[in-house]
């Protein structure tokens, strides 16, 4: 990880990328910029690919074709940021409509972010070194039909912690209807709140790395509190809705501080941590705000039944059976086998023999019920193999997702 001041001077370097991505990813999308690729050097796919699976990442730096953008989405990038290539036309500068149209069609407009980086109100490219002469507002309007979002960076303030200039942000926000994310010089949570009030997102860099702003405070400041309490939906890691509640600033602060989900309780008239008396807590994993920033989706790991009735979820009596749930059962039996556990007897050699046997039986099966039964056997033994190898089923699903997006 490096931080540059105004795109040139290196002012920070260090940190483990995987650790940072996992930590930052609890609160929102993580911006990953390949500086080598942006400077025309070969990219770092081996380093980047794991980050794209650890967090929801928006990836930029040296993206010059629709095929390259599609490949990065297939690796796991949630969004693709393009900059210089969007403003080069026939050896000069302008809006590269064929390039933007091709990328938008390949990955979807909602995944395409165009970087409108400016110095003195003029769009700059080539790592912020070349002035295109293109006006910010005119360029933004021209690229909007192809992009779901614009990333606006005030280059003069990038990496300086000198504060944001809100005037161009206001002009840009009033000129386009797509999403706008603001970067460059943001130095306080008050500025984050001001930018959010304009209807824009914020991308943090220097203030975050130097400890001037912490992510929990930044996330809370970015929300729309004008309506008072915000609704919260809590889901398990495999997506099952567990419960709903409401939160305020205090409850969110405590959620992030304690690591267990807290709510505002109307009945109690204040803070309430789920499970504080029963022990059936909800371990906080990540949070996302909706598009209007006035509702939250929290992913958590339940320590026991979530509902006061003793049910696993407030919306069902039992946990939905999923592949992840199957692996949890298998892993538990491998780690702490009960007497007579068949799963615990499956060593590496035996489980591979069973997989080959069951695969053959699936191929020989005839009729719907037999195919279902044999496929279930095959999936069970494959899950045992994965668990013994320390592979999470989510990694397999990620690989299938990668292939789907090719």
C-alpha positions as CSV (number, residue, x, y, z in Angstrom):
1,X,0.0,0.0,0.0
2,X,1.3,3.5,-0.9
3,X,-0.2,7.0,-0.6
4,X,0.9,9.7,-3.0
5,X,0.6,13.4,-2.6
6,X,-0.9,15.1,-5.7
7,X,-0.1,11.9,-7.7
8,X,3.7,12.2,-7.4
9,X,5.4,12.4,-4.0
10,X,5.2,9.1,-2.0
11,X,4.2,10.1,1.6
12,X,3.2,6.7,3.0
13,X,4.1,3.1,2.3
14,X,3.4,-0.1,4.3
15,X,0.7,-2.3,5.6
16,X,-0.5,-5.8,4.6
17,X,-2.9,-5.4,1.7
18,X,-5.0,-8.5,2.7
19,X,-5.4,-7.2,6.3
20,X,-6.3,-3.7,5.1
21,X,-8.8,-5.0,2.6
22,X,-10.5,-7.2,5.1
23,X,-10.7,-4.4,7.7
24,X,-11.8,-1.7,5.3
25,X,-14.3,-4.0,3.6
26,X,-16.4,-4.2,6.8
27,X,-17.6,-0.7,6.1
28,X,-18.0,-0.4,2.3
29,X,-16.2,-0.8,-1.0
30,X,-12.5,-0.7,-1.0
31,X,-10.7,1.2,-3.8
32,X,-7.7,-0.7,-5.2
33,X,-5.6,1.2,-7.7
34,X,-2.8,-0.6,-9.6
35,X,-0.2,2.2,-9.8
36,X,2.2,0.0,-11.8
37,X,-0.5,-0.7,-14.4
38,X,-1.5,3.0,-14.5
39,X,2.2,3.8,-15.3
40,X,2.3,1.3,-18.1
41,X,4.1,-1.4,-16.1
42,X,2.8,-5.0,-16.1
43,X,0.0,-5.5,-13.6
44,X,0.0,-7.4,-10.3
45,X,-2.8,-9.9,-10.8
46,X,-1.3,-12.4,-8.3
47,X,-1.5,-9.7,-5.6
48,X,-4.8,-8.1,-6.7
49,X,-6.9,-11.3,-7.2
50,X,-7.0,-12.3,-3.5
51,X,-8.0,-8.8,-2.4
52,X,-11.0,-8.9,-4.8
53,X,-12.4,-11.9,-2.9
54,X,-11.7,-10.5,0.6
55,X,-13.7,-7.4,0.1
56,X,-16.1,-5.6,-2.3
57,X,-13.4,-3.8,-4.4
58,X,-13.5,-1.2,-7.1
59,X,-10.4,-1.6,-9.2
60,X,-8.6,0.9,-11.3
61,X,-5.3,1.7,-12.9
62,X,-4.2,1.1,-16.5
63,X,-7.5,-0.3,-17.8
64,X,-7.4,0.2,-21.5
65,X,-9.9,-2.3,-23.0
66,X,-13.4,-3.8,-22.5
67,X,-11.8,-7.2,-22.4
68,X,-9.4,-6.2,-19.6
69,X,-12.3,-4.8,-17.6
70,X,-14.4,-7.9,-18.1
71,X,-11.5,-10.1,-17.0
72,X,-11.1,-8.1,-13.8
73,X,-14.8,-8.3,-13.0
74,X,-14.5,-12.1,-13.5
75,X,-11.7,-12.1,-10.9
76,X,-14.1,-10.5,-8.4
77,X,-14.0,-6.7,-8.9
78,X,-17.3,-5.1,-8.0
79,X,-16.7,-2.0,-10.1
80,X,-14.1,-0.9,-12.6
81,X,-12.5,2.6,-12.6
82,X,-11.3,4.0,-15.9
83,X,-9.5,7.3,-16.2
84,X,-7.0,8.2,-19.0
85,X,-8.5,5.9,-21.6
86,X,-11.8,7.6,-21.2
87,X,-10.4,10.9,-22.4
88,X,-7.9,9.9,-25.2
89,X,-9.2,10.3,-28.8
90,X,-7.0,9.9,-32.0
91,X,-3.8,11.1,-30.4
92,X,-5.6,14.0,-28.7
93,X,-8.1,14.5,-25.9
94,X,-11.8,14.3,-25.8
95,X,-14.4,11.8,-24.6
96,X,-13.6,8.3,-25.9
97,X,-17.2,7.2,-26.6
98,X,-16.3,3.9,-28.4
99,X,-14.1,2.8,-25.5
100,X,-16.7,3.8,-22.8
101,X,-19.6,2.2,-24.7
102,X,-17.6,-1.0,-25.1
103,X,-16.7,-1.2,-21.4
104,X,-20.2,-0.3,-20.4
105,X,-21.7,-3.0,-22.6
106,X,-19.2,-5.6,-21.4
107,X,-19.5,-5.2,-17.6
108,X,-22.7,-3.2,-17.3
109,X,-23.2,0.6,-16.7
110,X,-23.7,0.1,-13.0
111,X,-20.2,-1.4,-12.7
112,X,-18.4,1.4,-14.6
113,X,-16.8,4.3,-12.7
114,X,-15.2,7.1,-14.7
115,X,-12.5,9.1,-12.9
116,X,-12.9,12.8,-13.5
117,X,-9.7,14.0,-11.9
118,X,-9.1,17.7,-12.1
119,X,-6.5,20.4,-11.5
120,X,-7.7,23.9,-11.7
121,X,-11.1,22.7,-13.0
122,X,-9.6,20.9,-16.0
123,X,-9.5,17.1,-16.4
124,X,-6.0,15.6,-16.0
125,X,-4.8,12.1,-17.1
126,X,-1.6,10.0,-17.1
127,X,-1.3,9.8,-13.4
128,X,-2.5,13.4,-13.1
129,X,0.5,14.7,-15.1
130,X,-1.2,15.7,-18.4
131,X,-3.8,18.4,-18.6
132,X,-6.5,17.5,-21.3
133,X,-8.0,21.0,-21.4
134,X,-11.4,19.3,-20.9
135,X,-13.8,21.1,-18.5
136,X,-15.0,19.1,-15.5
137,X,-18.7,19.6,-16.0
138,X,-18.7,19.2,-19.7
139,X,-16.6,16.0,-19.4
140,X,-18.8,14.6,-16.7
141,X,-22.0,15.1,-18.7
142,X,-20.5,13.5,-21.7
143,X,-19.4,10.3,-19.9
144,X,-22.5,9.9,-17.7
145,X,-24.6,7.9,-20.3
146,X,-22.0,5.1,-20.0
147,X,-21.1,5.2,-16.3
148,X,-23.1,4.5,-13.1
149,X,-20.7,6.6,-11.1
150,X,-18.1,9.4,-11.3
151,X,-15.0,9.5,-9.1
152,X,-14.1,13.1,-8.6
153,X,-10.6,13.9,-7.2
154,X,-9.4,17.4,-6.6
155,X,-5.7,16.7,-7.4
156,X,-4.4,19.9,-5.8
157,X,-5.6,18.6,-2.5
158,X,-5.0,14.9,-2.8
159,X,-2.8,13.6,0.0
160,X,-2.6,17.0,1.7
161,X,-5.2,16.8,4.4
162,X,-6.0,20.4,3.5
163,X,-9.7,20.0,3.4
164,X,-12.2,19.6,0.6
165,X,-13.3,22.4,-1.8
166,X,-17.0,21.9,-1.8
167,X,-17.8,24.3,-4.6
168,X,-16.8,22.0,-7.5
169,X,-18.5,19.1,-5.7
170,X,-21.8,21.1,-5.6
171,X,-21.5,22.0,-9.3
172,X,-20.7,18.4,-10.3
173,X,-23.5,17.0,-8.2
174,X,-26.1,19.3,-9.7
175,X,-24.9,18.6,-13.2
176,X,-25.3,14.8,-13.3
177,X,-27.8,12.2,-12.0
178,X,-25.4,9.3,-11.7
179,X,-23.5,8.5,-8.5
180,X,-20.7,10.7,-7.4
181,X,-17.8,9.8,-5.1
182,X,-15.5,12.5,-3.9
183,X,-11.8,12.2,-3.0
184,X,-8.8,14.5,-2.4
185,X,-8.1,16.4,0.8
186,X,-10.9,15.1,3.0
187,X,-9.6,15.6,6.5
188,X,-12.5,15.4,9.0
189,X,-15.8,13.6,9.8
190,X,-17.6,17.0,9.5
191,X,-16.4,17.2,5.8
192,X,-17.7,13.7,5.3
193,X,-21.1,14.7,6.6
194,X,-21.1,17.8,4.4
195,X,-20.3,15.8,1.3
196,X,-22.9,13.1,2.2
197,X,-25.5,15.9,2.6
198,X,-24.9,16.9,-1.0
199,X,-25.7,13.3,-2.1
200,X,-22.2,12.1,-2.7
201,X,-20.0,9.3,-1.4
202,X,-16.5,9.8,0.0
203,X,-13.3,7.9,-0.8
204,X,-10.8,8.2,2.0
205,X,-7.0,7.9,1.8
206,X,-4.4,10.0,3.7
207,X,-6.8,10.8,6.6
208,X,-7.5,7.1,7.1
209,X,-3.9,5.9,6.9
210,X,-2.6,8.6,9.3
211,X,-5.4,8.0,11.8
212,X,-7.0,11.4,11.4
213,X,-10.3,9.7,10.6
214,X,-11.3,6.2,11.7
215,X,-13.7,4.1,9.6
216,X,-16.5,3.7,12.1
217,X,-16.8,7.5,12.6
218,X,-16.6,8.0,8.9
219,X,-19.3,5.5,8.2
220,X,-21.6,7.0,10.8
221,X,-21.0,10.5,9.5
222,X,-21.9,9.4,6.0
223,X,-25.5,8.3,6.9
224,X,-28.7,10.3,6.5
225,X,-29.9,10.9,10.1
226,X,-32.5,13.5,9.2
227,X,-35.3,10.9,9.7
228,X,-34.0,10.0,13.1
229,X,-33.6,6.3,13.9
230,X,-32.4,4.1,11.0
231,X,-33.8,0.7,10.2
232,X,-31.4,-2.3,10.4
233,X,-31.8,-5.6,8.7
234,X,-29.5,-8.3,10.2
235,X,-28.5,-11.3,8.0
236,X,-26.3,-14.4,8.4
237,X,-23.2,-14.8,6.3
238,X,-25.2,-17.0,3.9
239,X,-27.8,-14.4,3.4
240,X,-30.7,-15.5,5.6
241,X,-32.5,-12.6,7.3
242,X,-32.3,-13.0,11.1
243,X,-34.0,-10.0,12.6
244,X,-34.7,-6.3,12.2
245,X,-34.3,-3.4,14.5
246,X,-33.5,0.3,14.6
247,X,-30.2,2.1,15.4
248,X,-28.9,5.6,16.3
249,X,-25.4,7.0,16.4
250,X,-24.7,5.6,19.9
251,X,-25.8,2.1,19.0
252,X,-23.7,2.0,15.9
253,X,-20.7,3.3,17.8
254,X,-21.2,0.5,20.3
255,X,-21.6,-2.1,17.6
256,X,-18.2,-1.2,16.1
257,X,-16.6,-0.9,19.5
258,X,-17.9,-4.1,21.1
259,X,-17.9,-6.2,17.9
260,X,-21.5,-7.3,18.7
261,X,-24.6,-5.8,17.1
262,X,-26.3,-3.2,19.2
263,X,-29.7,-1.5,18.6
264,X,-31.7,1.4,19.9
265,X,-34.5,-0.1,22.0
266,X,-37.7,2.0,22.0
267,X,-39.1,-0.2,24.8
268,X,-35.9,0.2,26.9
269,X,-35.5,3.8,25.9
270,X,-31.9,3.5,24.9
271,X,-29.0,1.2,24.0
272,X,-29.6,-2.5,23.8
273,X,-27.0,-5.1,22.8
274,X,-28.7,-8.2,21.4
275,X,-27.9,-11.2,23.6
276,X,-26.5,-9.2,26.6
277,X,-28.5,-11.3,29.0
278,X,-29.2,-14.5,27.1
279,X,-25.7,-14.8,25.5
280,X,-27.3,-15.2,22.1
281,X,-25.2,-12.3,20.6
282,X,-24.7,-11.3,17.0
283,X,-21.0,-11.0,16.1
284,X,-20.6,-8.1,13.8
285,X,-19.0,-8.9,10.4
286,X,-19.9,-6.1,8.0
287,X,-22.3,-3.3,7.3
288,X,-23.7,-1.7,4.2
289,X,-25.9,1.4,3.8
290,X,-28.6,1.4,1.1
291,X,-28.6,3.8,-1.8
292,X,-30.2,6.6,0.2
293,X,-28.0,6.0,3.3
294,X,-31.0,5.8,5.5
295,X,-31.2,2.0,6.1
296,X,-28.6,-0.6,7.0
297,X,-27.9,-4.2,6.2
298,X,-25.6,-5.8,8.8
299,X,-24.0,-9.3,8.3
300,X,-23.5,-11.1,11.6
301,X,-22.7,-14.5,13.1
302,X,-25.3,-15.6,15.6
303,X,-24.1,-17.2,18.8
304,X,-27.4,-19.0,19.3
305,X,-31.1,-18.6,18.6
306,X,-31.9,-15.0,17.4
307,X,-35.6,-14.8,18.1
308,X,-37.0,-14.4,21.7
309,X,-39.1,-17.5,20.9
310,X,-36.0,-19.6,20.7
311,X,-36.1,-19.8,16.9
312,X,-32.9,-19.4,14.9
313,X,-34.4,-16.4,13.0
314,X,-37.3,-14.0,13.7
315,X,-38.6,-14.9,10.2
316,X,-38.5,-18.7,10.4
317,X,-38.3,-21.5,13.0
318,X,-35.1,-23.1,11.7
319,X,-32.1,-22.2,9.7
320,X,-32.3,-22.5,6.0
321,X,-30.2,-25.4,4.8
322,X,-27.3,-24.2,2.6
323,X,-24.0,-25.5,1.4
324,X,-22.3,-23.3,4.0
325,X,-24.5,-24.8,6.7
326,X,-23.6,-28.3,5.6
327,X,-19.9,-27.4,5.8
328,X,-20.3,-26.1,9.3
329,X,-21.9,-29.4,10.3
330,X,-19.1,-31.4,8.7
331,X,-16.4,-29.2,10.1
332,X,-17.8,-29.6,13.6
333,X,-17.9,-33.4,13.3
334,X,-14.3,-33.5,12.0
335,X,-13.1,-31.2,14.8
336,X,-15.1,-32.7,17.7
337,X,-16.5,-36.1,16.6
338,X,-19.4,-37.6,18.4
339,X,-19.2,-41.3,19.2
340,X,-19.9,-43.3,16.1
341,X,-19.6,-40.3,13.8
342,X,-19.3,-41.6,10.2
343,X,-17.9,-38.2,9.0
344,X,-15.0,-38.5,11.4
345,X,-13.9,-41.8,9.8
346,X,-13.4,-40.3,6.4
347,X,-9.7,-39.8,6.0
348,X,-8.2,-38.3,2.8
349,X,-7.9,-41.6,0.9
350,X,-11.4,-42.9,1.9
351,X,-13.2,-39.7,1.1
352,X,-11.6,-39.6,-2.4
353,X,-12.7,-43.2,-3.0
354,X,-16.2,-42.3,-2.0
355,X,-16.3,-39.2,-4.3
356,X,-15.3,-41.4,-7.3
357,X,-17.9,-44.0,-6.3
358,X,-20.7,-41.4,-5.9
359,X,-19.7,-39.6,-9.1
360,X,-20.2,-42.9,-11.0
361,X,-23.5,-43.4,-9.3
362,X,-24.7,-40.0,-10.2
363,X,-23.8,-40.7,-13.9
364,X,-25.7,-44.0,-13.7
365,X,-28.8,-42.6,-11.9
366,X,-32.1,-42.7,-13.7
367,X,-35.2,-40.8,-12.7
368,X,-35.5,-37.5,-10.8
369,X,-35.5,-38.9,-7.3
370,X,-32.4,-41.2,-7.8
371,X,-30.5,-38.3,-9.4
372,X,-31.3,-36.1,-6.4
373,X,-30.3,-38.7,-3.9
374,X,-27.0,-39.6,-5.6
375,X,-26.1,-35.9,-6.1
376,X,-26.7,-35.2,-2.4
377,X,-24.3,-38.1,-1.5
378,X,-21.7,-36.7,-3.9
379,X,-22.0,-33.1,-2.5
380,X,-21.7,-34.4,1.0
381,X,-18.4,-36.3,0.3
382,X,-17.1,-33.3,-1.7
383,X,-17.8,-31.1,1.3
384,X,-15.9,-33.4,3.6
385,X,-12.9,-33.3,1.2
386,X,-13.0,-29.5,1.1
387,X,-13.3,-29.3,4.9
388,X,-10.3,-31.6,5.4
389,X,-8.3,-29.5,3.0
390,X,-9.2,-26.2,4.8
391,X,-11.1,-24.9,1.8
392,X,-14.4,-23.0,2.4
393,X,-17.3,-23.7,0.1
394,X,-17.5,-19.9,-0.4
395,X,-14.2,-20.2,-2.3
396,X,-15.8,-22.7,-4.7
397,X,-18.8,-20.4,-5.1
398,X,-16.5,-17.5,-5.8
399,X,-14.8,-19.5,-8.5
400,X,-18.1,-20.3,-10.1
401,X,-19.1,-16.7,-9.9
402,X,-15.8,-15.8,-11.6
403,X,-16.5,-18.2,-14.5
404,X,-20.1,-16.8,-14.8
405,X,-18.8,-13.3,-15.3
406,X,-16.2,-14.2,-18.0
